[in-house]
C-alpha cells in the first residue's frame, strides 16, 4: 500500500479527522481539540456531551467515533502522559495506529491528523513530526499479495502543524516507514516465493534505485573463499545460497569510519536434518527478517546520507534436509580457520553469520559491527514479543542501543555476555560447538558467545536477537498482523547519531 503524509493546506478537502486526546482535556474547555484547523468542523458541537454519552475518558487505548456534518471524527485516548517522554511517544504511536484502523472503515481518502503539541513527548518538533510520519506509514501496511479481492485503501493524510517549513521532516519519516514496510513485505512473502535468488534480486534493485554499491558472492565462490560454515547450510537446498552486500559511502568523506550491519537471511528454516516439528516450522519464513532489516536500513541510509560509511551484508540460504545437507556430528571450518562441530543443524543461523562476520571485518575493518538475527527461541521465551535481546561486552554501545530502542519504539534489552557460559559451547572434537549444552540453558547467550568467536579482538560489536519481535506483536496497533520490520529503526538511528557523537 502507498499513502501520502503532508501538511494541511487551507483549501484542503477533508473526509475524516483523527484527534488524539489527553485525559486532562476531557474536563477542560477543549481548546486543544478546537484548534484553528478543526474548529470550523466542530462549530456548535458539545464535545463534553459527546464524550460523556460514549463513555470516552481519553484513557490510553480508548477510542470513539462521532460524525459531524457527514465527517467522521475519530478520537483516540492518550491518557495522562505522566510517564517518561519516550514512553509517551509510544502511547501516541499506538493511539495513531488505533485511529488509523478506525479510519480505514470510513473509506475516507483525505484525512486530517491533529497532532498534540510536542512538549509532553520531550522531542524537538522536527523529530516529533518525523516519528508521526513513520508510524502512519507503518499503520498503513497490509500484506495482500495473494488475496484475490484486494481491499486497497491509500489515503492522503494531512498533518496539522503551523510550521510548514518542516516538510523535510515528514519526508524523512515517510521514507523510514516505506522502507520498513518493504522489509515487512519481504518477510511476509511465503518461502516458495522468497528464496535466496529472489532476495538477492531485491537487494540489487534497491542498490540501483538508491545509488548503493552491490556485491553478491555465489555459493561455490563462498566455499572457495573458506566459508565452510555458510556452505554447510547452503548446500542442503536446491536454491543456492548467496552472500549479498549493499554499500553506502558519503560523497565528501573518503576516510569516513565504517559501520557494518549483518543480517541473518534464512529464507526458510526447516531445521535441516534436525527437523523441526510441524507446529514449530510454521512461521519460519520470517527467519530472514534480519537480512530484510539490513536491506531496509541501507535503503533509508542511502536517502538520508549520513557522514559515515555503511556496509550491509546478508548471508542468504534455505535450511533444508536433503542428501547434500549437513549432518549432526559433522565438522566444518569457518573463514577464520576455526573448526565447528555441528551438534544441531537447526542452529544454522549462527553458522552463516559466522562467515559473514569474518568476511565483513576482513574486507572493511569496520569501527562498529551490529548483527541482527532471528537467532534463538530462547530469546523469544525470555522477552516475548516486546523486546529484542541485546548482547555485547561494550557497555557504552549497550546503553546507546537501549536508549535508541526506547526512543524509536524498537525496544532492546541487554542480556549478560558472560564467560561463565562459555563451556556450554565447548566441543570434544573441534574448536567449538554450534549448539549450547542444556546444562547451561541460556540459549540466547550461548548463541551470542558462539558469534563472539568470529569477532576480532577489540572490535566494537553488538548482537541483536529479534526472534520474539519479528512478527505479530500484540497490542502494538500500528504494526498490525504479520512482519514488524523490527530492528530497522534501531540500526538507522544508531548510524544517524554516530558521527554526531564523535
MOBELFEN-V856014 format. One record per residue. N is the residue number from 1. RES is the residue in three letters. SS is DSSP state (~ for helix, > for strand, _ for the rest). NEAR is the number of other C-alpha atoms within 12 Angstrom. D_FIRST is the distance of its C-alpha to the first C-alpha in Angstrom with 1 decimal. Layout:
[[N & RES & SS & NEAR & D_FIRST] [N & RES & SS & NEAR & D_FIRST]]
This chain:
[[1 & UNK & _ & 26 & 0.0] [2 & UNK & _ & 24 & 3.8] [3 & UNK & _ & 31 & 6.7] [4 & UNK & > & 31 & 10.3] [5 & UNK & > & 40 & 13.2] [6 & UNK & > & 37 & 16.7] [7 & UNK & > & 33 & 20.2] [8 & UNK & _ & 30 & 21.5] [9 & UNK & _ & 19 & 23.8] [10 & UNK & _ & 18 & 26.9] [11 & UNK & _ & 9 & 26.0] [12 & UNK & _ & 21 & 22.5] [13 & UNK & _ & 20 & 22.0] [14 & UNK & _ & 30 & 20.7] [15 & UNK & _ & 29 & 19.3] [16 & UNK & > & 39 & 19.3] [17 & UNK & > & 46 & 20.5] [18 & UNK & > & 46 & 19.8] [19 & UNK & > & 43 & 23.1] [20 & UNK & > & 45 & 24.0] [21 & UNK & > & 45 & 27.7] [22 & UNK & > & 37 & 30.3] [23 & UNK & ~ & 27 & 32.9] [24 & UNK & ~ & 23 & 35.7] [25 & UNK & ~ & 29 & 34.2] [26 & UNK & ~ & 31 & 34.9] [27 & UNK & ~ & 19 & 38.6] [28 & UNK & _ & 16 & 38.6] [29 & UNK & _ & 14 & 38.5] [30 & UNK & _ & 23 & 34.7] [31 & UNK & _ & 20 & 35.0] [32 & UNK & _ & 24 & 31.8] [33 & UNK & _ & 39 & 30.0] [34 & UNK & _ & 25 & 31.6] [35 & UNK & _ & 22 & 30.8] [36 & UNK & _ & 18 & 31.1] [37 & UNK & _ & 32 & 27.5] [38 & UNK & _ & 33 & 27.5] [39 & UNK & ~ & 19 & 31.3] [40 & UNK & ~ & 17 & 31.4] [41 & UNK & ~ & 26 & 29.0] [42 & UNK & ~ & 26 & 31.2] [43 & UNK & _ & 16 & 34.5] [44 & UNK & _ & 14 & 37.0] [45 & UNK & _ & 21 & 34.8] [46 & UNK & _ & 18 & 36.6] [47 & UNK & ~ & 33 & 33.9] [48 & UNK & ~ & 21 & 36.5] [49 & UNK & ~ & 16 & 37.3] [50 & UNK & ~ & 22 & 33.7] [51 & UNK & ~ & 30 & 33.1] [52 & UNK & ~ & 15 & 36.4] [53 & UNK & ~ & 14 & 35.8] [54 & UNK & _ & 17 & 32.4] [55 & UNK & _ & 18 & 34.0] [56 & UNK & _ & 31 & 31.4] [57 & UNK & _ & 32 & 33.0] [58 & UNK & _ & 31 & 30.2] [59 & UNK & _ & 27 & 30.4] [60 & UNK & _ & 33 & 27.6] [61 & UNK & _ & 31 & 25.3] [62 & UNK & _ & 31 & 26.5] [63 & UNK & > & 36 & 24.6] [64 & UNK & > & 34 & 25.6] [65 & UNK & > & 34 & 24.4] [66 & UNK & > & 31 & 26.8] [67 & UNK & > & 22 & 26.5] [68 & UNK & > & 23 & 28.5] [69 & UNK & _ & 16 & 29.3] [70 & UNK & _ & 16 & 26.2] [71 & UNK & > & 27 & 23.8] [72 & UNK & > & 30 & 22.5] [73 & UNK & > & 39 & 23.3] [74 & UNK & > & 41 & 21.7] [75 & UNK & > & 45 & 24.2] [76 & UNK & > & 44 & 23.5] [77 & UNK & > & 39 & 26.5] [78 & UNK & > & 40 & 27.1] [79 & UNK & > & 31 & 30.6] [80 & UNK & _ & 26 & 33.4] [81 & UNK & _ & 30 & 31.7] [82 & UNK & _ & 19 & 35.0] [83 & UNK & _ & 16 & 33.9] [84 & UNK & _ & 17 & 33.3] [85 & UNK & ~ & 25 & 30.9] [86 & UNK & ~ & 30 & 28.4] [87 & UNK & ~ & 29 & 28.3] [88 & UNK & ~ & 32 & 27.9] [89 & UNK & ~ & 39 & 24.7] [90 & UNK & ~ & 35 & 23.3] [91 & UNK & ~ & 39 & 24.4] [92 & UNK & ~ & 46 & 22.4] [93 & UNK & ~ & 43 & 19.3] [94 & UNK & ~ & 38 & 19.7] [95 & UNK & ~ & 45 & 20.6] [96 & UNK & ~ & 47 & 17.5] [97 & UNK & ~ & 41 & 15.5] [98 & UNK & ~ & 39 & 17.7] [99 & UNK & ~ & 43 & 17.5] [100 & UNK & ~ & 46 & 13.8] [101 & UNK & ~ & 33 & 14.2] [102 & UNK & ~ & 32 & 17.0] [103 & UNK & ~ & 41 & 15.3] [104 & UNK & ~ & 30 & 12.7] [105 & UNK & ~ & 18 & 15.9] [106 & UNK & ~ & 26 & 17.0] [107 & UNK & _ & 21 & 14.3] [108 & UNK & _ & 28 & 15.2] [109 & UNK & _ & 26 & 13.4] [110 & UNK & > & 32 & 15.6] [111 & UNK & > & 40 & 16.2] [112 & UNK & > & 40 & 19.0] [113 & UNK & > & 42 & 18.8] [114 & UNK & > & 39 & 22.4] [115 & UNK & _ & 43 & 23.1] [116 & UNK & _ & 36 & 26.5] [117 & UNK & _ & 25 & 28.9] [118 & UNK & ~ & 25 & 28.3] [119 & UNK & ~ & 17 & 31.9] [120 & UNK & ~ & 26 & 31.5] [121 & UNK & ~ & 31 & 29.0] [122 & UNK & _ & 21 & 31.3] [123 & UNK & _ & 23 & 28.9] [124 & UNK & _ & 17 & 29.3] [125 & UNK & ~ & 27 & 27.2] [126 & UNK & ~ & 25 & 25.4] [127 & UNK & ~ & 27 & 24.4] [128 & UNK & ~ & 36 & 23.7] [129 & UNK & ~ & 43 & 21.2] [130 & UNK & ~ & 33 & 19.5] [131 & UNK & ~ & 40 & 19.2] [132 & UNK & ~ & 48 & 17.7] [133 & UNK & ~ & 42 & 15.0] [134 & UNK & ~ & 40 & 14.1] [135 & UNK & ~ & 48 & 14.1] [136 & UNK & ~ & 51 & 12.0] [137 & UNK & ~ & 42 & 9.1] [138 & UNK & ~ & 50 & 10.2] [139 & UNK & ~ & 41 & 10.5] [140 & UNK & _ & 41 & 6.9] [141 & UNK & _ & 40 & 6.3] [142 & UNK & _ & 33 & 7.0] [143 & UNK & _ & 29 & 8.4] [144 & UNK & _ & 20 & 9.1] [145 & UNK & _ & 18 & 10.4] [146 & UNK & _ & 14 & 13.8] [147 & UNK & _ & 10 & 13.4] [148 & UNK & _ & 8 & 15.5] [149 & UNK & _ & 8 & 14.3] [150 & UNK & _ & 12 & 10.5] [151 & UNK & _ & 16 & 10.0] [152 & UNK & _ & 21 & 6.9] [153 & UNK & _ & 26 & 7.3] [154 & UNK & _ & 25 & 6.3] [155 & UNK & _ & 30 & 9.6] [156 & UNK & > & 34 & 11.9] [157 & UNK & > & 41 & 13.7] [158 & UNK & > & 37 & 17.3] [159 & UNK & > & 39 & 19.4] [160 & UNK & > & 36 & 23.0] [161 & UNK & _ & 31 & 25.1] [162 & UNK & _ & 21 & 28.3] [163 & UNK & _ & 18 & 28.0] [164 & UNK & ~ & 20 & 25.6] [165 & UNK & ~ & 15 & 27.0] [166 & UNK & ~ & 24 & 24.7] [167 & UNK & ~ & 26 & 21.6] [168 & UNK & ~ & 23 & 21.7] [169 & UNK & ~ & 29 & 21.1] [170 & UNK & ~ & 37 & 17.8] [171 & UNK & ~ & 29 & 16.9] [172 & UNK & ~ & 34 & 18.0] [173 & UNK & ~ & 37 & 16.3] [174 & UNK & ~ & 35 & 12.9] [175 & UNK & ~ & 38 & 13.6] [176 & UNK & ~ & 41 & 14.6] [177 & UNK & ~ & 44 & 11.5] [178 & UNK & ~ & 37 & 9.4] [179 & UNK & ~ & 39 & 12.2] [180 & UNK & ~ & 46 & 12.4] [181 & UNK & ~ & 44 & 8.9] [182 & UNK & ~ & 39 & 10.1] [183 & UNK & ~ & 44 & 13.2] [184 & UNK & ~ & 44 & 11.9] [185 & UNK & ~ & 37 & 10.3] [186 & UNK & ~ & 42 & 13.8] [187 & UNK & ~ & 41 & 15.6] [188 & UNK & ~ & 37 & 14.0] [189 & UNK & _ & 32 & 14.8] [190 & UNK & _ & 27 & 18.2] [191 & UNK & _ & 32 & 21.3] [192 & UNK & _ & 18 & 22.3] [193 & UNK & _ & 20 & 19.2] [194 & UNK & _ & 32 & 19.3] [195 & UNK & _ & 37 & 22.8] [196 & UNK & ~ & 41 & 24.5] [197 & UNK & ~ & 30 & 24.4] [198 & UNK & ~ & 27 & 20.7] [199 & UNK & ~ & 43 & 20.0] [200 & UNK & ~ & 36 & 22.6] [201 & UNK & ~ & 25 & 21.0] [202 & UNK & ~ & 29 & 17.7] [203 & UNK & ~ & 42 & 20.0] [204 & UNK & ~ & 26 & 21.8] [205 & UNK & ~ & 19 & 18.8] [206 & UNK & ~ & 34 & 17.9] [207 & UNK & ~ & 31 & 21.6] [208 & UNK & ~ & 18 & 21.8] [209 & UNK & ~ & 17 & 18.9] [210 & UNK & ~ & 27 & 20.1] [211 & UNK & _ & 24 & 23.8] [212 & UNK & _ & 32 & 24.5] [213 & UNK & > & 28 & 27.4] [214 & UNK & > & 29 & 26.8] [215 & UNK & > & 23 & 29.3] [216 & UNK & > & 30 & 29.4] [217 & UNK & > & 31 & 32.4] [218 & UNK & > & 28 & 33.0] [219 & UNK & ~ & 35 & 34.4] [220 & UNK & ~ & 21 & 38.0] [221 & UNK & ~ & 18 & 37.9] [222 & UNK & ~ & 33 & 37.0] [223 & UNK & ~ & 28 & 39.9] [224 & UNK & ~ & 16 & 42.3] [225 & UNK & _ & 24 & 41.2] [226 & UNK & _ & 26 & 42.4] [227 & UNK & _ & 40 & 39.1] [228 & UNK & ~ & 37 & 40.7] [229 & UNK & ~ & 47 & 38.5] [230 & UNK & ~ & 52 & 35.3] [231 & UNK & ~ & 44 & 37.0] [232 & UNK & ~ & 47 & 38.4] [233 & UNK & ~ & 55 & 34.9] [234 & UNK & ~ & 45 & 33.4] [235 & UNK & _ & 34 & 36.3] [236 & UNK & _ & 30 & 35.8] [237 & UNK & _ & 33 & 32.7] [238 & UNK & _ & 22 & 32.6] [239 & UNK & _ & 29 & 29.5] [240 & UNK & _ & 35 & 31.2] [241 & UNK & _ & 42 & 30.2] [242 & UNK & > & 43 & 29.2] [243 & UNK & > & 46 & 29.4] [244 & UNK & > & 44 & 26.8] [245 & UNK & > & 41 & 27.2] [246 & UNK & > & 46 & 25.2] [247 & UNK & > & 39 & 27.4] [248 & UNK & > & 40 & 27.0] [249 & UNK & _ & 29 & 30.3] [250 & UNK & _ & 26 & 31.0] [251 & UNK & _ & 16 & 32.6] [252 & UNK & _ & 12 & 35.7] [253 & UNK & _ & 16 & 36.6] [254 & UNK & _ & 13 & 37.8] [255 & UNK & _ & 15 & 39.3] [256 & UNK & _ & 23 & 36.3] [257 & UNK & _ & 26 & 36.2] [258 & UNK & > & 34 & 33.8] [259 & UNK & > & 43 & 31.4] [260 & UNK & > & 46 & 30.4] [261 & UNK & > & 53 & 27.4] [262 & UNK & > & 56 & 27.9] [263 & UNK & > & 54 & 25.3] [264 & UNK & > & 52 & 26.2] [265 & UNK & > & 55 & 24.5] [266 & UNK & > & 52 & 25.8] [267 & UNK & > & 50 & 23.3] [268 & UNK & > & 43 & 25.1] [269 & UNK & > & 42 & 28.1] [270 & UNK & _ & 37 & 30.7] [271 & UNK & _ & 35 & 33.3] [272 & UNK & _ & 37 & 35.2] [273 & UNK & _ & 31 & 38.8] [274 & UNK & _ & 26 & 38.5] [275 & UNK & _ & 24 & 36.2] [276 & UNK & _ & 23 & 34.1] [277 & UNK & _ & 15 & 34.6] [278 & UNK & ~ & 12 & 31.9] [279 & UNK & ~ & 10 & 30.8] [280 & UNK & ~ & 15 & 30.2] [281 & UNK & ~ & 22 & 28.5] [282 & UNK & _ & 17 & 25.5] [283 & UNK & _ & 30 & 22.6] [284 & UNK & ~ & 38 & 24.2] [285 & UNK & ~ & 38 & 21.1] [286 & UNK & ~ & 46 & 20.3] [287 & UNK & ~ & 52 & 23.5] [288 & UNK & ~ & 53 & 21.8] [289 & UNK & ~ & 55 & 19.8] [290 & UNK & ~ & 53 & 22.3] [291 & UNK & ~ & 53 & 21.8] [292 & UNK & ~ & 57 & 18.0] [293 & UNK & ~ & 51 & 18.7] [294 & UNK & ~ & 51 & 21.2] [295 & UNK & ~ & 56 & 19.0] [296 & UNK & ~ & 46 & 16.4] [297 & UNK & ~ & 53 & 19.5] [298 & UNK & ~ & 54 & 20.9] [299 & UNK & ~ & 44 & 17.8] [300 & UNK & ~ & 43 & 18.1] [301 & UNK & ~ & 42 & 21.9] [302 & UNK & ~ & 38 & 22.0] [303 & UNK & ~ & 31 & 20.4] [304 & UNK & ~ & 27 & 22.5] [305 & UNK & _ & 27 & 25.6] [306 & UNK & _ & 30 & 27.8] [307 & UNK & _ & 29 & 31.5] [308 & UNK & _ & 36 & 31.6] [309 & UNK & > & 37 & 31.1] [310 & UNK & > & 45 & 28.5] [311 & UNK & > & 48 & 28.5] [312 & UNK & > & 55 & 25.9] [313 & UNK & > & 52 & 27.3] [314 & UNK & > & 52 & 26.0] [315 & UNK & > & 61 & 28.4] [316 & UNK & > & 54 & 26.5] [317 & UNK & > & 50 & 28.2] [318 & UNK & > & 48 & 28.3] [319 & UNK & > & 50 & 31.1] [320 & UNK & _ & 38 & 32.8] [321 & UNK & _ & 28 & 36.3] [322 & UNK & _ & 22 & 38.2] [323 & UNK & _ & 13 & 41.6] [324 & UNK & _ & 19 & 40.4] [325 & UNK & _ & 30 & 38.9] [326 & UNK & _ & 36 & 40.6] [327 & UNK & _ & 30 & 43.0] [328 & UNK & _ & 27 & 44.0] [329 & UNK & _ & 21 & 47.0] [330 & UNK & _ & 25 & 45.9] [331 & UNK & > & 28 & 46.4] [332 & UNK & > & 37 & 44.2] [333 & UNK & > & 32 & 44.5] [334 & UNK & _ & 39 & 41.8] [335 & UNK & _ & 33 & 41.6] [336 & UNK & _ & 27 & 43.8] [337 & UNK & _ & 21 & 46.5] [338 & UNK & _ & 29 & 46.1] [339 & UNK & > & 29 & 46.8] [340 & UNK & > & 44 & 44.4] [341 & UNK & > & 35 & 45.4] [342 & UNK & _ & 40 & 42.7] [343 & UNK & _ & 31 & 43.6] [344 & UNK & _ & 31 & 40.2] [345 & UNK & _ & 40 & 37.8] [346 & UNK & _ & 41 & 35.0] [347 & UNK & _ & 49 & 35.4] [348 & UNK & _ & 55 & 33.8] [349 & UNK & ~ & 55 & 31.2] [350 & UNK & ~ & 49 & 34.1] [351 & UNK & ~ & 53 & 35.7] [352 & UNK & ~ & 55 & 33.0] [353 & UNK & ~ & 52 & 32.4] [354 & UNK & ~ & 51 & 36.1] [355 & UNK & ~ & 47 & 36.3] [356 & UNK & ~ & 51 & 33.2] [357 & UNK & ~ & 49 & 34.8] [358 & UNK & ~ & 40 & 38.1] [359 & UNK & ~ & 37 & 36.7] [360 & UNK & ~ & 40 & 34.6] [361 & UNK & ~ & 34 & 37.6] [362 & UNK & ~ & 18 & 40.0] [363 & UNK & ~ & 15 & 38.1] [364 & UNK & ~ & 27 & 36.7] [365 & UNK & _ & 25 & 38.9] [366 & UNK & _ & 32 & 36.2] [367 & UNK & _ & 30 & 37.2] [368 & UNK & > & 35 & 34.7] [369 & UNK & > & 43 & 33.0] [370 & UNK & > & 51 & 30.2] [371 & UNK & > & 52 & 29.1] [372 & UNK & > & 54 & 26.3] [373 & UNK & > & 53 & 26.4] [374 & UNK & _ & 50 & 25.9] [375 & UNK & _ & 48 & 29.6] [376 & UNK & _ & 38 & 31.6] [377 & UNK & ~ & 32 & 31.5] [378 & UNK & ~ & 28 & 34.2] [379 & UNK & ~ & 38 & 31.9] [380 & UNK & ~ & 28 & 29.5] [381 & UNK & ~ & 21 & 32.6] [382 & UNK & ~ & 27 & 33.9] [383 & UNK & ~ & 26 & 30.9] [384 & UNK & _ & 26 & 28.7] [385 & UNK & _ & 29 & 25.0] [386 & UNK & _ & 30 & 25.4] [387 & UNK & _ & 32 & 27.1] [388 & UNK & > & 45 & 27.0] [389 & UNK & > & 50 & 30.6] [390 & UNK & > & 45 & 32.0] [391 & UNK & > & 40 & 35.1] [392 & UNK & _ & 37 & 37.2] [393 & UNK & _ & 27 & 40.8] [394 & UNK & _ & 23 & 39.8] [395 & UNK & ~ & 19 & 40.1] [396 & UNK & ~ & 16 & 38.8] [397 & UNK & ~ & 26 & 35.7] [398 & UNK & ~ & 30 & 35.2] [399 & UNK & ~ & 22 & 35.5] [400 & UNK & ~ & 28 & 33.2] [401 & UNK & ~ & 40 & 30.3] [402 & UNK & ~ & 34 & 31.0] [403 & UNK & ~ & 26 & 31.0] [404 & UNK & ~ & 29 & 27.8] [405 & UNK & ~ & 34 & 26.1] [406 & UNK & ~ & 29 & 27.1] [407 & UNK & ~ & 30 & 26.1] [408 & UNK & ~ & 39 & 22.5] [409 & UNK & _ & 41 & 22.1] [410 & UNK & _ & 43 & 22.2] [411 & UNK & _ & 37 & 25.7] [412 & UNK & > & 41 & 28.3] [413 & UNK & > & 31 & 31.9] [414 & UNK & > & 35 & 34.9] [415 & UNK & _ & 32 & 37.0] [416 & UNK & _ & 26 & 40.5] [417 & UNK & _ & 30 & 40.9] [418 & UNK & _ & 23 & 44.5] [419 & UNK & ~ & 18 & 47.1] [420 & UNK & ~ & 15 & 48.5] [421 & UNK & ~ & 25 & 45.8] [422 & UNK & ~ & 31 & 46.5] [423 & UNK & ~ & 24 & 49.1] [424 & UNK & ~ & 29 & 46.3] [425 & UNK & ~ & 39 & 45.1] [426 & UNK & _ & 26 & 48.6] [427 & UNK & _ & 25 & 49.6] [428 & UNK & _ & 17 & 53.1] [429 & UNK & _ & 17 & 52.5] [430 & UNK & _ & 22 & 50.0] [431 & UNK & _ & 23 & 49.0] [432 & UNK & > & 35 & 46.2] [433 & UNK & > & 40 & 44.5] [434 & UNK & _ & 45 & 40.7] [435 & UNK & _ & 42 & 41.0] [436 & UNK & _ & 34 & 42.5] [437 & UNK & _ & 23 & 45.6] [438 & UNK & _ & 14 & 45.0] [439 & UNK & _ & 14 & 48.0] [440 & UNK & _ & 21 & 45.9] [441 & UNK & _ & 23 & 42.7] [442 & UNK & _ & 31 & 40.2] [443 & UNK & ~ & 36 & 38.0] [444 & UNK & ~ & 43 & 35.4] [445 & UNK & ~ & 41 & 38.3] [446 & UNK & ~ & 42 & 40.1] [447 & UNK & ~ & 47 & 37.0] [448 & UNK & ~ & 51 & 36.6] [449 & UNK & ~ & 38 & 40.3] [450 & UNK & ~ & 43 & 39.9] [451 & UNK & ~ & 49 & 37.4] [452 & UNK & ~ & 36 & 39.7] [453 & UNK & _ & 35 & 42.3] [454 & UNK & _ & 38 & 40.1] [455 & UNK & _ & 37 & 39.8] [456 & UNK & _ & 23 & 42.5] [457 & UNK & _ & 12 & 45.0] [458 & UNK & _ & 17 & 44.2] [459 & UNK & _ & 27 & 40.6] [460 & UNK & > & 28 & 38.2] [461 & UNK & > & 39 & 35.8] [462 & UNK & > & 45 & 33.5] [463 & UNK & > & 53 & 31.8] [464 & UNK & > & 52 & 28.8] [465 & UNK & > & 52 & 28.6] [466 & UNK & _ & 51 & 25.1] [467 & UNK & _ & 44 & 26.0] [468 & UNK & _ & 38 & 25.5] [469 & UNK & _ & 44 & 22.4] [470 & UNK & _ & 50 & 20.1] [471 & UNK & > & 38 & 18.5] [472 & UNK & _ & 26 & 18.9] [473 & UNK & _ & 29 & 20.4] [474 & UNK & _ & 19 & 21.9] [475 & UNK & _ & 20 & 21.9] [476 & UNK & _ & 31 & 19.2] [477 & UNK & _ & 31 & 17.0] [478 & UNK & _ & 40 & 14.4] [479 & UNK & _ & 41 & 13.9] [480 & UNK & _ & 29 & 13.8] [481 & UNK & _ & 25 & 14.6] [482 & UNK & _ & 34 & 14.7] [483 & UNK & > & 43 & 14.7] [484 & UNK & _ & 48 & 15.2] [485 & UNK & _ & 49 & 15.4] [486 & UNK & _ & 54 & 18.9] [487 & UNK & _ & 54 & 21.3] [488 & UNK & ~ & 52 & 19.1] [489 & UNK & ~ & 42 & 20.0] [490 & UNK & ~ & 40 & 23.6] [491 & UNK & ~ & 50 & 24.1] [492 & UNK & ~ & 45 & 22.6] [493 & UNK & ~ & 34 & 24.6] [494 & UNK & ~ & 38 & 27.7] [495 & UNK & ~ & 41 & 27.5] [496 & UNK & ~ & 28 & 27.1] [497 & UNK & ~ & 20 & 30.1] [498 & UNK & ~ & 26 & 32.2] [499 & UNK & _ & 21 & 34.0] [500 & UNK & _ & 12 & 34.2] [501 & UNK & _ & 12 & 36.2] [502 & UNK & _ & 11 & 38.6]]
